[in-house]
Amino acid sequence: MKSNIFTIALSLLSVAAVAQKSEIKDAGDAIDDGKYAEAKTQLKTAESLLSEANEKWTERFYLYKGQAYLGSGENASLEDLEIAAEAFKQAQDLGNSDEAVQGFDQVRNALVQSAINDQNTENYKNAADKLHYSYQLNKQDTLYLYYAAANSLNAQDYTTALEYYETLKELGFDGSGVEYLATNVETGEEEVMNKEQRELMLKTGEYKDPRDQKIPSKKGEIAKNIALIYIQEGEDEKAIAAIKDAKEENPDNVALLQAEADVYYRMGDKEKYNELMQEMVKKNPNDPNIYYNLGVTAAELGDNEKAIEYYKKALEIDPDMTNARMNIVVAILAKERSIIDEMNGLGMSKEDNKRYEELEEERNKIYKQAVPYLEKVIEADPENTNVIRTAINIYNQLGEDEKAKALKARLQ
C-alpha cells in the first residue's frame, strides 16, 4: 500500500507540474496577444504550485509576471509597476538577464512617463510617488528624487518634500550638466535627448539645429525650498538657518532674500525686513513687486507717505499694477481718519464751525487726491463693486452728482 500511495503522490505531483507549466505557457501566450488581465489570472493559479516547478519554469513565471503587470506601459498603476519591477528582479536573480533587464528598464520608463502624465493633469501626489519609486529602483538616478521632491512641494505635501530635499542635500546633489537638444523637422519643436541619440537622429534628417544647453546647479534652489517649507510650517528659526545655507550656495538669488525678508516679517521684525528689502532693491531695481511689498510694510508701520512713494515707484515700472494703485487710494484715505475724529469732537461755537469748514476742505483735498487712482482702478476692474461704492461716496462728498449717478447705474 505504501508503494501505491507513493506512486499516486508522484502521479499527482506530475499532473500538478504539467498543469502549472500549461498555465505559465498560457500566460505567455496571453501576453503575446496583449491580454494582460488574462495572463494575471493564469499566473495567480500557477503561483500556488510554484514550489514544485523547476528553475527554468520558475524563471519563466517571474518574467511573464513582470510583463503581465507592466502591460503596455500606458496608464499602469504604481502598485502594478511595483509588482512588475519585483518580478523582473526575481527573474534576473534566476538567470534571465537580458529579457528581465529589458523589462526592468521598461518599468522605469513607464514610471517616468506616467509621472509626466500625472504632472500634466496636476496630480502631483501620484507623480511624486512614481518618481520616488523610480529613484528607489536605481539610487544613482538622483534626478528622479529631485523631481519627486518638486512634485511633493506642488502637492503641498511639505513633510515628504522636506524629507526628499534633505536627502538630496545630504547626497550633495548638484543637478548641473548639459542638455542636448535638436529640432524635430516634422513638428518644429525642440526636443531633449542624450548625446548619442541626437547624433543618430541628425543623420536620419528627421532632426536639425543641434544645440547644447547648460543646466545650472540646483543646490541653491534646494536650499531655498527647504527654507520655504520651514516658513510654511512656522519653523522660522530653522528657516533662517536654511536660508543662510542657501545664500552660501547662491548669494545673488533675489528669491532667497525675499524668503529671508518674509521670515523676519512673520517674526514681527519689520526693521530687519525693510533692511533686506532695500538690499533687494539694489540687486533688482526694476522689479515692481519689491517696491509694492515695501509699500505694504511702510503702510503697516503707519508711514503712509512712504508707502505711497513705494507704490508710485511700482507703477512707474508696471503701470498695470492695479493692486499698487488701489493701495495708494487706501493710503491716501487713511489720512482722513484723524480729520473725521477732530470733526466729530467739535462743538457748535462760531470757532468750532469755522474749524469744521477748514477740516472739511482738508478732507475734500484728500478725496480729490484719491479720485484719479480710483478711476483708474475702476477702468481696469469695472466689476469691482467695493471700489465703485467707495467712488460713489467720494463723488457725493465732492458734489459730483452726475459721476455718482453714472456709477450707481452700474450696480443695478
Residue pairs with C-beta under 8 A, 6 or more apart in sequence:
13 52
16 49
16 52
17 49
17 52
17 53
19 49
20 46
20 49
20 50
20 52
20 53
20 57
21 53
21 57
23 42
23 43
23 45
23 46
24 42
24 43
24 46
24 53
24 57
24 60
24 61
24 64
26 42
27 38
27 39
27 40
27 42
27 43
27 46
27 61
27 64
27 68
28 39
28 60
28 64
30 36
30 38
30 39
30 42
30 68
31 39
31 64
31 67
31 68
34 72
36 68
36 69
36 71
36 72
39 64
39 67
39 68
40 68
40 69
43 61
43 64
43 65
43 68
46 53
46 61
47 61
50 58
50 61
53 61
55 94
55 95
58 94
59 91
59 94
59 95
59 96
60 96
62 87
62 88
62 90
62 91
62 94
62 96
62 100
63 87
63 88
63 91
63 96
63 99
63 100
63 103
65 83
65 84
65 87
66 84
66 85
66 87
66 88
66 91
66 100
66 103
66 104
66 107
67 84
67 103
68 84
69 76
69 80
69 81
69 83
69 84
69 87
70 76
70 80
70 81
70 84
70 103
70 106
70 107
70 110
71 80
73 106
73 109
73 110
73 113
74 110
74 113
75 114
75 117
76 84
76 110
76 114
78 111
78 114
78 126
78 129
78 130
78 133
81 107
81 110
81 111
81 114
81 130
81 133
82 133
84 103
84 107
85 104
85 107
85 108
85 133
85 137
88 100
88 101
88 103
88 104
88 107
89 100
89 104
91 99
91 100
91 103
92 100
92 101
92 104
104 137
107 137
108 134
108 137
108 138
111 130
111 131
111 133
111 134
111 137
112 130
112 131
112 134
112 144
114 126
114 130
115 126
115 127
115 128
115 130
115 131
115 134
115 147
115 151
116 127
118 124
118 126
118 127
118 130
118 151
119 127
119 151
122 154
124 151
124 152
124 154
124 155
125 151
125 152
125 155
125 157
127 147
127 148
127 151
128 148
128 149
128 151
128 152
128 155
128 157
128 160
129 148
131 144
131 145
131 147
131 148
131 151
132 144
132 145
132 148
132 164
134 141
134 144
135 141
135 142
135 144
135 145
135 148
142 168
142 171
142 173
143 175
145 164
145 167
145 168
145 173
146 164
146 168
146 173
146 175
146 218
146 222
148 164
149 161
149 164
149 165
149 168
149 222
149 225
150 161
152 158
152 160
152 161
152 164
153 161
153 225
153 229
158 229
158 232
158 233
161 225
161 229
162 226
162 229
162 230
165 222
165 225
165 226
165 229
166 226
168 222
169 219
169 222
169 223
169 226
173 218
173 219
173 222
174 217
174 218
174 219
175 215
175 217
175 218
175 219
176 214
176 215
176 216
176 217
176 218
177 214
177 215
178 212
178 213
178 214
178 215
179 192
179 212
179 213
179 214
179 215
180 192
180 193
180 194
180 195
180 198
180 210
180 212
181 190
181 191
181 192
181 193
181 198
181 210
181 211
181 212
181 213
182 190
182 191
182 193
182 198
182 201
182 202
182 207
182 208
182 209
182 210
182 211
183 189
183 190
183 191
183 207
183 208
183 209
184 190
184 191
184 206
184 207
185 205
185 206
185 207
185 208
186 206
190 209
190 211
191 207
193 201
198 207
198 210
201 207
202 208
202 210
217 249
219 249
219 250
220 246
220 249
220 250
220 253
220 256
221 250
223 242
223 243
223 245
223 246
223 249
223 250
223 256
224 243
224 246
224 250
224 253
224 255
224 256
224 259
226 242
226 245
226 246
227 239
227 240
227 242
227 243
227 246
227 256
227 259
227 260
227 263
228 239
228 259
230 236
230 238
230 239
230 242
231 239
231 259
231 262
231 263
231 266
236 263
236 266
236 267
239 259
239 263
240 260
240 263
240 264
243 256
243 259
243 260
243 263
246 253
246 256
246 259
247 253
247 256
247 260
250 256
252 283
254 280
254 283
254 284
254 287
257 276
257 279
257 280
257 283
258 280
258 290
258 293
260 276
261 272
261 273
261 276
261 277
261 280
261 293
264 270
264 272
264 273
264 276
265 273
265 297
270 297
270 300
270 301
273 297
274 294
274 297
277 290
277 293
277 294
277 297
278 294
280 287
280 290
281 290
281 291
281 294
284 290
286 317
287 317
288 313
288 314
288 315
288 317
288 318
288 321
288 324
289 314
291 310
291 311
291 313
291 314
291 317
291 324
292 310
292 311
292 314
292 321
292 323
292 324
292 327
294 310
295 306
295 307
295 308
295 309
295 310
295 311
295 314
295 324
295 327
295 331
296 307
296 327
298 304
298 306
298 307
298 309
298 310
299 307
299 327
299 330
299 331
299 334
304 331
304 332
304 334
304 335
307 327
307 331
308 328
308 331
308 332
311 324
311 325
311 327
311 328
311 331
312 324
312 328
314 321
314 324
315 321
315 324
315 325
315 328
318 324
320 380
322 377
322 380
322 381
325 373
325 376
325 377
325 380
326 373
326 377
326 387
328 370
328 373
329 370
329 373
329 374
329 377
329 390
332 366
332 369
332 370
332 373
333 366
333 370
335 366
336 363
336 366
336 367
339 359
339 362
339 363
339 366
340 363
342 355
342 359
343 356
343 359
343 360
343 363
346 352
346 353
346 355
346 356
363 397
364 397
364 398
367 394
367 397
367 398
368 398
370 394
371 391
371 394
371 398
374 387
374 390
374 391
374 394
375 391
377 384
377 387
378 384
378 387
378 388
378 391
378 407
381 387
382 410
385 411
388 407
388 410
388 411
389 411
391 403
391 407
392 404
392 407
392 408
395 401
395 403
395 404
395 407
396 404
